[in-house]
């Protein structure tokens, strides 16, 4: 199935192979701390995983690029928090794919019965006009409120002493009140808390008893140390006891991430959450507050729990995640979604995936159904960008060109003679399935210029450039914050909720700040 690169191409699913047992926990990345200026070092212990920025790959050595999708948006809200408070964000907090995926886009949902539609577009790369930029967009099917499956939710709330600030537990309570008021009468809510001790504040209760649920939330107070592990065990127990077949069964963890008592080892927490995800109870993580945010832990827990990670810095952000995008937050329409892009060495000399550094997979993982990957919720749009160097281009000036080939695999399909730019393969499972289905499509380049690309394409490119500038990336070329503003302003399109206009304000704030002295390591 072939599609022109100039138009947004919709791709359709094909049948697929066999199911294999589930995967074990992956090795953990090293973490680093970041202290905000003017705050106590004892309090300012925010933790972020180091990001080794993706390099250009030589197509002749490594024609295949494989990665898991990511629907998290926490990085954008967290970066916004830094900038609005006058601080340059630490490099590890800037996950470019989460910045891009924060915004609603206008890609068409699937027309048929499939869980999503896949679109593709290619044009000139704005920060390196001699290169090409490819945008893939996965658009999940949208669910109206009356179509959403019945939910069995357990709110797992951190009520430890570190949650006393107004932007922590008080904001948690306001945020969840917004969500509770949107639930249907057949949905169920339980509330579990953890601090020095763990307890069930509210047993599983139908959401038509709104007053009772909100009163239980209102009574909560912060105090004590944090027994996060024990809280998670209790929440999963409650969710399992009230499990709804074919429904949404989910634990929603609200915390600043400071797990300092109980199962505090990150690896043990990951293993516990992976086991529960295989049973059909998924985990979403919502981060709150500043000063001791454990971003690295929360991102990984949500990843392994088949859920999403969001950061809530305001009631407006709570409304976005828990009201406007409630179906996407609650309802998983496809799990273990993996992309593999095969670049044609006859048309592509080198390429670079922008972002997704902690989502990359080995080639052999693509068709291994034991390998965990990201999940997509109803209505979500997931965007991925590749910077492409066309064949015949002088590679001597390409920064960070990686030429070491990846080990071959029996799952690699041979590169065929063609004028296509690339072939996209996408695999996914149904939410309760164990066998992947596969989509395959080719993409041609019709030599479109950046200005002629769609609004969504140009806006996503502007956000990616913003992320590179915040990370002081060597791949940003001669791009400036002024360029980002121009590209984004010309691509605002329909912006009903003002998220793109807010982005322009953030770019201006970043332009007026002095960057951190620490640059991205080679």
C-alpha positions as CSV (number, residue, x, y, z in Angstrom):
1,X,0.0,0.0,0.0
2,X,1.7,3.2,-1.2
3,X,1.1,6.8,-0.2
4,X,2.4,10.1,-1.4
5,X,4.6,12.0,1.0
6,X,3.0,15.3,0.2
7,X,-0.4,14.4,1.6
8,X,-1.4,13.1,5.0
9,X,-1.6,9.3,4.3
10,X,-4.1,7.1,6.1
11,X,-2.9,3.5,6.6
12,X,-4.9,0.4,7.2
13,X,-4.2,-2.7,9.4
14,X,-3.2,-6.1,8.1
15,X,-3.2,-9.4,10.0
16,X,-0.5,-10.6,12.2
17,X,1.5,-13.3,13.9
18,X,1.8,-15.2,17.2
19,X,1.6,-14.5,20.9
20,X,4.5,-15.0,23.3
21,X,4.8,-14.7,27.1
22,X,5.2,-11.3,28.7
23,X,8.5,-9.4,29.2
24,X,10.5,-8.8,32.3
25,X,11.6,-5.4,33.6
26,X,14.3,-3.6,31.7
27,X,17.5,-2.3,33.0
28,X,17.1,1.1,34.7
29,X,18.8,4.3,33.6
30,X,21.1,6.3,35.8
31,X,19.4,9.3,37.4
32,X,20.5,12.8,38.3
33,X,19.2,15.4,40.7
34,X,18.5,19.1,39.9
35,X,18.1,21.8,42.6
36,X,16.1,25.0,41.9
37,X,17.9,28.2,42.7
38,X,16.9,29.8,46.0
39,X,15.5,26.6,47.5
40,X,16.9,24.4,50.2
41,X,19.1,21.6,48.9
42,X,17.3,19.2,51.4
43,X,14.0,20.1,49.7
44,X,15.2,20.5,46.1
45,X,16.0,17.0,45.0
46,X,14.1,16.6,41.8
47,X,15.3,13.5,39.9
48,X,15.4,13.1,36.1
49,X,16.9,10.4,33.9
50,X,19.8,11.5,31.7
51,X,18.8,11.7,28.1
52,X,21.5,10.8,25.5
53,X,20.1,12.6,22.5
54,X,19.5,10.4,19.4
55,X,22.2,10.6,16.7
56,X,22.1,10.4,13.0
57,X,22.2,6.8,11.8
58,X,23.9,5.8,8.5
59,X,21.2,4.1,6.4
60,X,23.7,1.7,4.8
61,X,24.7,0.4,8.2
62,X,21.4,0.6,10.1
63,X,18.4,0.9,7.8
64,X,15.8,0.1,10.5
65,X,14.7,2.4,13.3
66,X,12.4,0.8,16.0
67,X,10.7,2.4,18.9
68,X,7.7,2.3,21.2
69,X,5.1,5.1,21.1
70,X,4.7,7.5,24.0
71,X,1.5,9.3,25.0
72,X,2.9,11.0,28.1
73,X,2.7,14.8,28.3
74,X,4.3,15.4,31.7
75,X,7.5,17.0,30.3
76,X,5.6,19.9,28.6
77,X,3.7,20.9,31.8
78,X,6.9,20.5,33.8
79,X,9.0,22.6,31.4
80,X,6.2,25.2,31.5
81,X,6.5,25.2,35.3
82,X,10.2,25.9,35.2
83,X,9.9,28.7,32.6
84,X,7.0,30.4,34.3
85,X,9.0,30.4,37.6
86,X,12.0,31.9,35.8
87,X,14.2,28.8,35.7
88,X,15.8,27.1,32.7
89,X,14.7,23.5,32.8
90,X,17.3,20.8,33.4
91,X,18.1,18.8,30.2
92,X,16.7,15.6,31.6
93,X,13.3,17.2,32.0
94,X,13.0,18.0,28.3
95,X,11.6,15.0,26.5
96,X,10.9,16.4,23.1
97,X,8.3,13.8,22.1
98,X,6.2,14.7,25.2
99,X,6.4,18.4,24.2
100,X,5.1,17.6,20.7
101,X,2.4,15.2,21.9
102,X,1.0,17.7,24.5
103,X,-0.9,19.4,21.8
104,X,-4.2,18.3,20.1
105,X,-3.8,17.9,16.3
106,X,-6.3,17.8,13.6
107,X,-5.5,14.4,12.0
108,X,-8.5,12.4,10.9
109,X,-9.6,9.5,13.2
110,X,-10.0,6.0,11.7
111,X,-12.9,5.7,9.3
112,X,-13.3,1.9,9.8
113,X,-13.3,-0.4,12.8
114,X,-9.5,-0.2,13.6
115,X,-8.3,1.5,16.8
116,X,-6.4,4.3,15.0
117,X,-5.5,5.9,11.7
118,X,-1.8,6.5,10.7
119,X,-0.9,9.6,8.7
120,X,2.4,10.7,7.2
121,X,3.8,13.9,5.7
122,X,7.3,15.0,4.5
123,X,8.7,18.4,3.6
124,X,11.9,20.5,4.0
125,X,13.3,20.6,7.5
126,X,13.1,24.1,8.9
127,X,16.2,24.2,11.0
128,X,18.3,22.4,8.3
129,X,16.6,23.3,5.0
130,X,18.9,20.9,3.0
131,X,17.4,18.0,5.0
132,X,13.9,16.6,4.9
133,X,11.6,16.2,7.9
134,X,9.1,13.3,8.1
135,X,6.0,13.4,10.4
136,X,4.1,10.3,11.4
137,X,0.9,10.8,13.3
138,X,-1.2,8.0,14.9
139,X,-4.8,9.2,15.7
140,X,-6.8,7.1,18.1
141,X,-10.5,6.5,17.5
142,X,-12.6,9.0,19.5
143,X,-15.2,7.9,22.0
144,X,-18.2,9.9,23.0
145,X,-19.0,9.9,26.7
146,X,-21.9,7.4,26.4
147,X,-19.5,5.0,24.5
148,X,-16.9,4.9,27.2
149,X,-16.7,1.6,29.0
150,X,-17.7,1.5,32.6
151,X,-14.8,2.4,34.9
152,X,-13.5,0.8,38.1
153,X,-11.1,3.5,39.4
154,X,-8.9,3.6,42.5
155,X,-7.5,7.0,43.4
156,X,-4.2,6.3,45.2
157,X,-3.2,9.5,46.9
158,X,0.1,10.5,48.5
159,X,-0.8,12.2,51.8
160,X,2.7,12.3,53.2
161,X,4.2,15.5,54.8
162,X,5.8,16.5,51.5
163,X,2.3,16.9,50.0
164,X,1.2,19.8,52.2
165,X,1.9,22.6,49.7
166,X,-1.0,24.3,47.9
167,X,0.2,22.9,44.5
168,X,0.2,19.3,45.9
169,X,-2.5,17.7,47.9
170,X,-4.9,20.6,47.8
171,X,-4.6,20.7,44.0
172,X,-4.9,16.9,43.9
173,X,-8.3,17.2,45.6
174,X,-9.5,19.9,43.2
175,X,-8.3,18.0,40.2
176,X,-10.1,14.8,41.2
177,X,-13.3,16.6,42.0
178,X,-13.3,17.8,38.4
179,X,-13.0,14.2,37.2
180,X,-15.6,12.7,39.6
181,X,-18.2,15.2,38.4
182,X,-17.7,13.9,34.9
183,X,-18.1,10.2,35.7
184,X,-21.3,8.2,35.0
185,X,-23.6,6.6,37.5
186,X,-22.3,3.1,36.8
187,X,-18.6,4.1,37.2
188,X,-17.0,3.2,40.5
189,X,-14.4,5.1,42.6
190,X,-12.3,4.0,45.6
191,X,-9.8,6.1,47.5
192,X,-6.7,4.7,49.0
193,X,-4.0,6.8,50.7
194,X,-0.5,6.2,51.8
195,X,1.9,7.9,54.2
196,X,3.4,6.5,57.4
197,X,0.5,4.0,57.2
198,X,-1.7,2.9,54.4
199,X,-5.5,2.8,54.4
200,X,-8.7,2.7,52.4
201,X,-10.5,6.0,52.8
202,X,-13.4,5.1,50.6
203,X,-14.4,1.6,49.5
204,X,-15.4,1.2,45.8
205,X,-18.4,3.4,45.4
206,X,-20.7,4.2,42.5
207,X,-20.1,7.6,41.0
208,X,-23.7,8.7,41.4
209,X,-22.9,9.1,45.1
210,X,-20.9,12.2,44.3
211,X,-21.4,13.9,47.6
212,X,-20.0,10.9,49.5
213,X,-16.9,10.7,47.2
214,X,-16.1,14.4,47.4
215,X,-16.5,14.4,51.2
216,X,-14.0,11.6,51.5
217,X,-11.6,13.7,49.3
218,X,-12.2,16.8,51.3
219,X,-11.3,15.1,54.6
220,X,-7.7,14.2,53.5
221,X,-4.8,16.0,55.1
222,X,-1.0,15.6,54.5
223,X,1.4,14.3,57.2
224,X,3.9,11.6,57.8
225,X,6.5,9.8,55.7
226,X,5.8,8.0,52.4
227,X,5.1,4.3,52.1
228,X,4.4,4.3,48.3
229,X,5.0,0.6,47.8
230,X,2.4,-0.5,50.4
231,X,-0.1,2.0,48.9
232,X,0.3,0.6,45.5
233,X,-0.3,-3.0,46.8
234,X,-3.5,-1.9,48.5
235,X,-4.8,0.0,45.5
236,X,-4.3,-3.0,43.2
237,X,-6.0,-5.2,45.7
238,X,-9.1,-3.0,45.7
239,X,-9.1,-2.7,41.9
240,X,-8.8,-6.5,41.5
241,X,-11.7,-7.1,44.0
242,X,-13.9,-4.8,42.0
243,X,-12.7,-5.8,38.5
244,X,-15.1,-5.1,35.6
245,X,-14.6,-7.5,32.7
246,X,-14.5,-5.4,29.4
247,X,-14.4,-2.3,31.5
248,X,-11.7,0.2,32.5
249,X,-9.8,-1.0,35.5
250,X,-7.2,1.6,36.5
251,X,-5.3,2.9,39.5
252,X,-4.6,6.6,39.3
253,X,-1.6,7.5,41.5
254,X,-1.3,11.2,42.5
255,X,2.1,12.1,44.1
256,X,5.2,14.2,44.0
257,X,7.0,10.9,43.6
258,X,8.9,10.9,46.9
259,X,8.8,7.1,47.7
260,X,11.0,6.9,50.8
261,X,9.5,4.1,52.9
262,X,8.4,0.6,52.0
263,X,9.0,-0.6,48.5
264,X,11.2,2.3,47.5
265,X,13.5,0.4,45.2
266,X,12.6,1.4,41.7
267,X,13.2,-2.0,40.2
268,X,10.9,-3.8,42.7
269,X,8.1,-1.2,42.0
270,X,8.4,-1.8,38.3
271,X,8.2,-5.5,38.7
272,X,5.0,-5.2,40.9
273,X,3.4,-2.9,38.4
274,X,4.3,-5.0,35.4
275,X,2.6,-8.0,37.0
276,X,-0.6,-6.1,37.7
277,X,-0.7,-4.7,34.2
278,X,-0.8,-8.2,32.8
279,X,-3.9,-8.9,34.9
280,X,-5.8,-6.0,33.2
281,X,-5.4,-3.4,35.9
282,X,-3.5,-0.4,34.4
283,X,-1.8,2.4,36.2
284,X,-1.8,6.2,35.4
285,X,0.5,8.5,37.3
286,X,-0.1,12.2,37.9
287,X,2.8,14.3,39.3
288,X,2.3,17.4,41.5
289,X,4.4,20.1,43.0
290,X,8.0,21.2,42.9
291,X,11.2,20.7,44.8
292,X,11.3,17.0,45.2
293,X,9.6,15.7,42.0
294,X,10.8,12.2,41.2
295,X,10.1,12.5,37.5
296,X,12.2,9.5,36.5
297,X,10.4,7.1,38.8
298,X,6.9,8.3,37.9
299,X,7.6,8.1,34.1
300,X,8.8,4.5,34.4
301,X,6.0,3.3,36.6
302,X,3.3,4.7,34.2
303,X,5.2,3.1,31.3
304,X,5.3,-0.4,32.9
305,X,1.7,0.0,34.2
306,X,0.3,0.4,30.7
307,X,-0.8,3.9,31.5
308,X,0.2,7.5,31.0
309,X,2.2,10.0,33.0
310,X,1.0,13.6,33.3
311,X,2.2,16.5,35.4
312,X,-0.5,18.8,36.9
313,X,0.7,22.3,37.7
314,X,-2.7,24.1,37.7
315,X,-6.4,23.5,37.7
316,X,-6.4,24.3,34.0
317,X,-4.0,21.4,33.3
318,X,-6.2,19.1,35.5
319,X,-9.2,20.1,33.4
320,X,-7.2,19.2,30.2
321,X,-6.1,15.8,31.4
322,X,-9.1,14.7,33.5
323,X,-12.1,16.3,31.7
324,X,-11.3,17.3,28.1
325,X,-9.1,14.2,27.6
326,X,-10.8,11.9,30.1
327,X,-11.4,9.1,27.5
328,X,-7.8,9.2,26.4
329,X,-6.6,9.1,30.0
330,X,-8.9,6.2,31.0
331,X,-9.6,4.1,28.0
332,X,-6.8,2.2,26.3
333,X,-7.7,1.4,22.7
334,X,-4.4,-0.4,21.7
335,X,-1.4,-1.6,23.7
336,X,2.2,-2.5,23.0
337,X,2.3,-0.1,20.0
338,X,5.6,-0.3,18.2
339,X,6.9,1.5,15.1
340,X,9.6,0.3,12.8
341,X,10.8,2.5,9.9
342,X,12.9,1.0,7.2
343,X,14.8,3.7,5.3
344,X,15.7,3.1,1.7
345,X,19.5,3.5,1.2
346,X,18.9,4.5,-2.4
347,X,17.0,7.6,-1.3
348,X,18.2,8.2,2.3
349,X,21.8,8.5,3.3
350,X,21.2,9.1,7.1
351,X,18.3,9.8,9.5
352,X,17.6,10.8,13.1
353,X,14.6,10.1,15.3
354,X,13.8,13.2,17.2
355,X,13.0,12.4,20.8
356,X,11.9,9.0,22.1
357,X,15.4,8.3,23.4
358,X,14.1,6.2,26.3
359,X,11.6,4.4,24.0
360,X,14.0,2.9,21.4
361,X,13.8,-0.8,20.8
362,X,16.2,-3.4,19.3
363,X,15.2,-4.5,15.8
364,X,14.4,-8.0,17.0
365,X,11.9,-6.6,19.6
366,X,9.5,-5.4,16.9
367,X,8.0,-8.8,16.2
368,X,8.5,-10.2,19.7
369,X,5.1,-10.0,21.3
370,X,6.8,-10.5,24.7
371,X,8.3,-7.1,24.5
372,X,6.3,-4.4,26.3
373,X,5.7,-1.1,24.5
374,X,3.5,2.0,24.8
375,X,-0.3,2.2,24.8
376,X,-2.7,4.6,23.2
377,X,-5.9,6.0,24.6
378,X,-9.1,7.0,22.9
379,X,-8.7,10.2,20.9
380,X,-4.9,10.5,21.5
381,X,-2.6,11.7,18.7
382,X,1.0,10.4,18.8
383,X,3.5,12.2,16.6
384,X,7.0,11.1,15.7
385,X,9.5,13.2,13.6
386,X,12.5,12.0,11.6
387,X,15.2,14.3,10.2
388,X,16.3,12.8,7.0
389,X,19.5,13.3,4.9
390,X,18.8,12.4,1.3
391,X,21.1,10.2,-0.7
392,X,24.0,12.0,-2.5
393,X,24.4,14.5,0.3
394,X,27.9,15.2,1.7
395,X,27.9,13.6,5.2
396,X,31.2,15.1,6.4
397,X,29.4,17.9,8.2
398,X,26.7,15.8,9.9
399,X,27.0,16.1,13.6
400,X,27.0,12.9,15.7
401,X,26.8,10.5,12.8
402,X,26.5,6.9,14.1
403,X,28.0,4.3,11.7
404,X,28.1,1.2,13.8
405,X,25.5,-1.3,12.4
406,X,23.0,-3.0,14.6
407,X,23.2,-6.8,14.9
408,X,21.2,-8.5,12.2
409,X,18.0,-10.3,13.1
410,X,15.9,-13.0,11.5
411,X,13.0,-10.6,11.7
412,X,14.5,-8.0,9.4
413,X,12.9,-7.7,6.0
414,X,15.2,-7.1,3.1
415,X,15.5,-3.7,1.6
416,X,14.1,-3.7,-1.9
417,X,15.0,-1.5,-4.9
418,X,12.5,1.4,-4.9
419,X,12.2,5.1,-5.1
420,X,10.3,5.2,-1.8
421,X,11.8,7.2,1.0
422,X,10.9,4.7,3.6
423,X,8.6,1.9,4.6
424,X,6.6,2.2,7.9
425,X,5.6,-0.9,9.9
426,X,3.4,-0.6,13.0
427,X,2.4,-3.3,15.4
428,X,-0.2,-3.2,18.2
429,X,-2.4,-5.5,20.3
430,X,-6.0,-5.1,21.3
431,X,-6.3,-4.0,24.9
432,X,-7.1,-7.5,26.1
433,X,-5.1,-9.3,23.4
434,X,-1.7,-11.0,23.3
435,X,-1.2,-11.2,19.6
436,X,0.0,-8.2,17.5
437,X,-1.5,-7.0,14.3
438,X,0.6,-5.2,11.7
439,X,0.2,-2.2,9.4
440,X,2.6,-1.6,6.5
441,X,2.9,1.4,4.2
442,X,5.4,3.1,2.0
443,X,6.1,6.8,1.7
444,X,7.4,8.9,-1.2
445,X,8.9,12.4,-1.1
446,X,7.3,14.9,-3.5
447,X,9.8,17.6,-2.7
448,X,7.4,19.8,-0.7
449,X,8.8,23.0,1.0
450,X,8.2,23.7,4.6
451,X,5.9,26.6,4.1
452,X,3.6,24.4,2.0
453,X,3.2,21.7,4.7
454,X,0.1,21.4,6.9
455,X,-0.4,23.5,10.0
456,X,0.0,20.5,12.2
457,X,3.3,19.5,10.5
458,X,4.7,23.0,10.9
459,X,3.5,23.5,14.5
460,X,5.0,20.1,15.5
461,X,8.3,21.1,13.9
462,X,8.3,24.4,15.8
463,X,7.8,22.5,19.1
464,X,10.6,20.1,18.3
465,X,12.9,23.0,17.6
466,X,11.9,24.6,20.9
467,X,12.8,21.4,22.7
468,X,16.2,21.2,21.0
469,X,17.0,24.8,21.9
470,X,16.0,24.1,25.6
471,X,18.4,21.2,25.5
472,X,21.1,23.3,23.8
473,X,21.2,20.6,21.1
474,X,23.9,20.5,18.5
475,X,21.3,19.3,16.1
476,X,19.3,22.6,16.1
477,X,21.4,24.2,13.4
478,X,21.1,28.0,13.3
479,X,17.5,28.0,14.6
480,X,16.5,30.6,17.2
481,X,13.6,31.2,19.5
482,X,12.5,33.9,17.1
483,X,12.3,31.3,14.4
484,X,10.2,29.0,16.6
485,X,7.8,31.9,17.3
486,X,7.5,32.6,13.6
487,X,6.9,29.0,12.5
488,X,4.4,28.4,15.4
489,X,2.5,31.7,14.8
490,X,2.0,30.9,11.2
491,X,0.7,27.4,12.1
492,X,-1.7,28.2,14.9
493,X,-4.7,26.9,12.9
494,X,-7.7,26.1,15.0
495,X,-6.7,26.6,18.6
496,X,-10.0,26.3,20.5
497,X,-8.4,25.9,24.0
498,X,-5.5,28.3,23.4
499,X,-2.8,25.7,24.0
500,X,-0.8,26.8,20.9
501,X,-1.1,30.5,21.9
502,X,0.2,29.6,25.3
503,X,3.2,27.9,23.6
504,X,4.1,31.2,22.0
505,X,4.2,32.9,25.4
506,X,6.5,30.1,26.7
507,X,8.8,30.6,23.8
508,X,9.1,34.3,24.6
509,X,9.8,33.5,28.3
510,X,12.5,31.0,27.3
511,X,14.1,33.6,25.0
512,X,14.4,36.0,27.9
513,X,16.1,33.5,30.3
514,X,19.8,32.7,30.5
515,X,20.3,29.1,29.6
516,X,21.9,26.7,32.1
517,X,25.7,26.3,31.7
518,X,25.5,22.5,31.4
519,X,25.2,21.4,27.8
520,X,24.0,18.1,26.5
521,X,27.0,15.6,26.7
522,X,28.2,14.0,23.5
